[in-house]
């Protein structure tokens, strides 16, 4: 079943007993895109740019968007195994995998476990590992920080942030639902897996680690440390962008990602 949202086709994908809302855009090389703490706005410019030469397949994680969450489905472990099944269900033998923020954590976990189906990996301002000592937070606690401070640290230009006052009631409900689901999956330990750092060396796909130079949620130094743990990974900064370079600098983002995927 499919319906049109904006200029994007939204479908339902059944994986076992789980049904996912899936945003599809474009045609060409398949790119499985895993969203961050909020689902992807189908009107986002970067989708149009990337979909000129790729088919973007962007599910909403269970509990996010319009994807229902089974009552006993509540850990990152559940999400990772779900996306391993999604990869197996896709008709293409090889796909590119891209993860934004929280979705970058999921993408890294999947790439560690499923090396035969992933031909390129892109991690964008990703969560998932601990790089500092136990007392030093690597990732801003967005659930226990004032909304104004989260906004300031998330964006190079806060004027580009989504405006809740301009959202429909349905969009506000989805935004709140996304926030609740992110809290459920990422609360403890906060947005990382203590074991993942050790296993990143298993990733064999060519990897691009991409970071907004002004990211105050998780700083570029964290991204450089992440990249150094993945064999052969390239690290690139996008100037004039915070935690959402795909939104703030859509053209630069699509250019860097497109060249990497075409290589």
C-alpha positions as CSV (number, residue, x, y, z in Angstrom):
1,X,0.0,0.0,0.0
2,X,1.3,3.5,-0.9
3,X,0.2,7.1,-0.6
4,X,1.8,10.4,-1.6
5,X,3.1,12.8,1.0
6,X,4.3,16.0,-0.6
7,X,6.3,14.9,-3.7
8,X,7.4,11.6,-2.0
9,X,5.8,8.2,-2.0
10,X,5.2,6.8,1.4
11,X,4.6,3.0,1.6
12,X,4.2,0.3,4.2
13,X,6.8,-2.4,4.6
14,X,6.1,-5.5,6.6
15,X,9.1,-7.2,8.2
16,X,7.9,-10.2,10.2
17,X,5.2,-8.9,12.5
18,X,6.4,-5.3,12.3
19,X,5.0,-2.8,9.8
20,X,7.1,0.2,8.9
21,X,6.2,3.5,7.3
22,X,8.7,4.0,4.4
23,X,9.5,7.1,2.5
24,X,10.7,6.4,-1.0
25,X,12.2,9.0,-3.4
26,X,14.0,8.7,-6.8
27,X,15.5,5.8,-8.7
28,X,18.9,4.3,-9.2
29,X,21.4,3.0,-6.7
30,X,19.4,2.0,-3.5
31,X,20.3,3.9,-0.4
32,X,18.8,2.8,2.9
33,X,18.5,6.0,5.0
34,X,18.1,5.7,8.8
35,X,16.7,8.8,10.4
36,X,17.8,10.5,13.7
37,X,15.8,11.7,16.7
38,X,13.1,13.0,14.3
39,X,11.7,11.4,11.2
40,X,12.7,12.9,7.8
41,X,10.5,15.7,6.5
42,X,9.5,14.5,3.0
43,X,9.9,18.2,1.8
44,X,13.6,18.2,2.8
45,X,15.7,19.5,-0.1
46,X,18.5,17.0,0.4
47,X,16.1,14.2,-0.5
48,X,15.4,15.8,-3.9
49,X,19.2,16.3,-4.5
50,X,20.2,12.8,-3.6
51,X,17.3,11.1,-5.4
52,X,18.5,12.5,-8.7
53,X,20.9,9.5,-8.9
54,X,19.7,7.2,-6.2
55,X,16.6,5.5,-4.8
56,X,16.2,6.7,-1.2
57,X,14.5,4.2,1.1
58,X,13.8,5.8,4.5
59,X,11.8,3.8,7.0
60,X,10.4,5.3,10.2
61,X,11.7,3.3,13.1
62,X,9.0,1.5,15.2
63,X,7.5,4.1,17.5
64,X,8.5,7.0,15.2
65,X,6.4,8.6,12.6
66,X,3.5,6.3,11.7
67,X,5.3,3.1,12.4
68,X,3.7,1.2,15.2
69,X,5.9,-0.2,18.0
70,X,5.2,-3.7,19.5
71,X,5.0,-3.5,23.2
72,X,8.1,-5.7,23.7
73,X,10.2,-3.8,21.1
74,X,12.2,-1.3,23.1
75,X,16.0,-1.6,22.6
76,X,18.6,-0.6,20.0
77,X,19.3,-4.3,19.8
78,X,15.7,-4.7,18.5
79,X,16.2,-2.0,15.9
80,X,19.5,-3.3,14.7
81,X,18.0,-6.8,14.1
82,X,15.0,-5.3,12.4
83,X,17.2,-3.5,9.9
84,X,19.2,-6.6,9.3
85,X,15.9,-8.1,8.2
86,X,15.1,-5.1,6.1
87,X,18.4,-5.4,4.3
88,X,17.6,-9.0,3.5
89,X,14.2,-8.1,2.3
90,X,15.4,-5.5,-0.2
91,X,15.7,-6.8,-3.8
92,X,19.2,-5.4,-4.4
93,X,22.2,-7.6,-3.6
94,X,24.1,-4.5,-2.3
95,X,22.8,-1.2,-0.9
96,X,24.4,1.9,0.5
97,X,23.6,2.6,4.1
98,X,23.3,6.1,5.5
99,X,22.5,7.0,9.1
100,X,21.8,10.5,10.6
101,X,22.5,11.1,14.3
102,X,20.7,8.3,16.2
103,X,20.3,6.6,12.9
104,X,24.1,6.7,12.4
105,X,24.4,4.6,15.5
106,X,22.0,2.1,14.1
107,X,23.9,2.1,10.7
108,X,27.2,1.5,12.4
109,X,25.8,-1.4,14.4
110,X,24.3,-2.9,11.2
111,X,27.5,-2.5,9.2
112,X,29.4,-4.4,11.9
113,X,27.1,-7.3,11.6
114,X,26.1,-7.4,7.9
115,X,29.2,-6.8,5.7
116,X,28.0,-8.7,2.7
117,X,24.9,-6.5,1.8
118,X,26.5,-3.0,2.3
119,X,28.7,-1.5,-0.4
120,X,29.0,2.0,1.1
121,X,28.4,3.4,4.6
122,X,27.7,7.1,5.4
123,X,27.6,8.2,9.1
124,X,26.3,11.7,9.6
125,X,26.9,13.3,13.1
126,X,26.4,9.8,14.5
127,X,25.9,8.7,18.0
128,X,26.8,5.2,19.3
129,X,30.2,5.1,21.0
130,X,32.0,6.4,24.1
131,X,35.3,8.2,23.4
132,X,35.9,10.2,26.6
133,X,36.3,9.0,30.2
134,X,33.3,7.9,32.3
135,X,32.8,11.4,33.8
136,X,32.9,13.3,30.6
137,X,29.8,13.3,28.5
138,X,30.4,13.0,24.7
139,X,26.8,13.6,23.7
140,X,24.6,16.4,25.0
141,X,21.7,15.0,27.0
142,X,18.9,16.4,24.9
143,X,16.2,15.1,27.3
144,X,17.6,17.0,30.4
145,X,18.8,20.2,28.7
146,X,16.6,23.2,28.2
147,X,14.9,23.3,24.8
148,X,16.5,26.7,24.1
149,X,20.0,25.3,24.7
150,X,19.3,22.2,22.6
151,X,18.2,24.4,19.8
152,X,21.3,26.6,20.1
153,X,23.6,23.7,20.1
154,X,21.8,21.8,17.3
155,X,22.1,24.5,14.6
156,X,24.7,26.8,13.1
157,X,21.8,29.0,12.2
158,X,18.8,28.4,14.5
159,X,16.6,30.2,12.1
160,X,16.7,27.1,9.9
161,X,15.3,24.9,12.7
162,X,11.7,23.6,12.2
163,X,9.2,26.0,13.7
164,X,6.7,24.2,15.9
165,X,4.3,27.1,15.5
166,X,4.1,26.5,11.8
167,X,3.4,22.7,12.2
168,X,0.0,21.1,11.8
169,X,-1.5,19.2,14.7
170,X,-0.6,15.9,13.0
171,X,3.0,17.0,12.7
172,X,3.2,18.1,16.3
173,X,1.8,14.7,17.4
174,X,4.4,12.9,15.3
175,X,7.2,15.1,16.7
176,X,6.2,14.3,20.2
177,X,5.9,10.6,19.4
178,X,9.4,10.7,17.9
179,X,10.8,12.3,21.0
180,X,9.2,9.6,23.3
181,X,10.5,6.8,21.1
182,X,14.1,8.3,21.0
183,X,14.0,8.5,24.8
184,X,12.9,4.9,25.1
185,X,15.6,3.5,22.9
186,X,18.5,5.8,23.9
187,X,18.0,6.6,27.5
188,X,20.4,4.2,29.2
189,X,23.2,4.1,28.6
190,X,22.7,7.4,26.9
191,X,22.9,7.1,23.1
192,X,25.8,4.6,23.0
193,X,26.7,0.9,23.2
194,X,29.7,0.2,25.4
195,X,30.7,-2.7,23.1
196,X,30.4,-1.0,19.7
197,X,33.8,0.8,19.8
198,X,35.6,-2.5,19.9
199,X,33.8,-3.9,16.9
200,X,33.9,-1.0,14.4
201,X,37.1,-2.6,13.0
202,X,34.8,-5.3,11.4
203,X,33.3,-2.7,9.0
204,X,34.6,-3.5,5.5
205,X,32.4,-1.1,3.4
206,X,34.0,2.1,2.2
207,X,32.9,4.6,4.9
208,X,32.3,8.4,4.9
209,X,32.0,10.0,8.3
210,X,30.4,13.4,7.8
211,X,30.0,16.1,10.4
212,X,28.6,19.6,10.8
213,X,31.5,21.9,11.9
214,X,29.2,23.7,14.4
215,X,27.6,20.6,15.9
216,X,27.2,21.3,19.6
217,X,25.2,18.1,20.3
218,X,28.2,15.8,19.5
219,X,31.3,17.7,18.5
220,X,33.5,17.1,15.4
221,X,36.3,15.7,17.7
222,X,34.0,12.9,18.5
223,X,33.4,12.3,14.8
224,X,37.1,12.2,14.1
225,X,37.5,9.6,16.9
226,X,34.6,7.6,15.4
227,X,36.2,7.7,11.9
228,X,39.6,6.6,13.2
229,X,38.0,3.4,14.5
230,X,36.7,2.3,11.1
231,X,39.3,0.9,8.7
232,X,39.9,3.3,5.8
233,X,37.1,5.7,6.8
234,X,37.2,9.2,5.4
235,X,36.2,12.1,7.7
236,X,34.8,15.4,6.3
237,X,33.4,18.5,7.9
238,X,30.6,20.6,6.4
239,X,31.0,24.3,7.3
240,X,28.1,26.4,8.3
241,X,26.2,23.4,9.7
242,X,25.4,22.0,13.1
243,X,23.9,18.6,14.0
244,X,21.8,18.6,10.8
245,X,24.1,19.3,7.8
246,X,21.7,17.6,5.5
247,X,19.2,20.5,6.3
248,X,21.5,23.5,6.9
249,X,23.8,22.9,3.9
250,X,21.7,20.6,1.7
251,X,23.7,21.3,-1.5
252,X,27.1,20.8,0.1
253,X,25.9,17.7,1.9
254,X,24.4,16.2,-1.3
255,X,27.6,17.0,-3.2
256,X,29.9,15.3,-0.8
257,X,27.6,12.3,-0.3
258,X,26.9,12.0,-4.1
259,X,30.6,12.0,-5.0
260,X,31.3,9.4,-2.4
261,X,28.5,7.1,-3.5
262,X,29.6,7.5,-7.2
263,X,33.2,6.7,-6.4
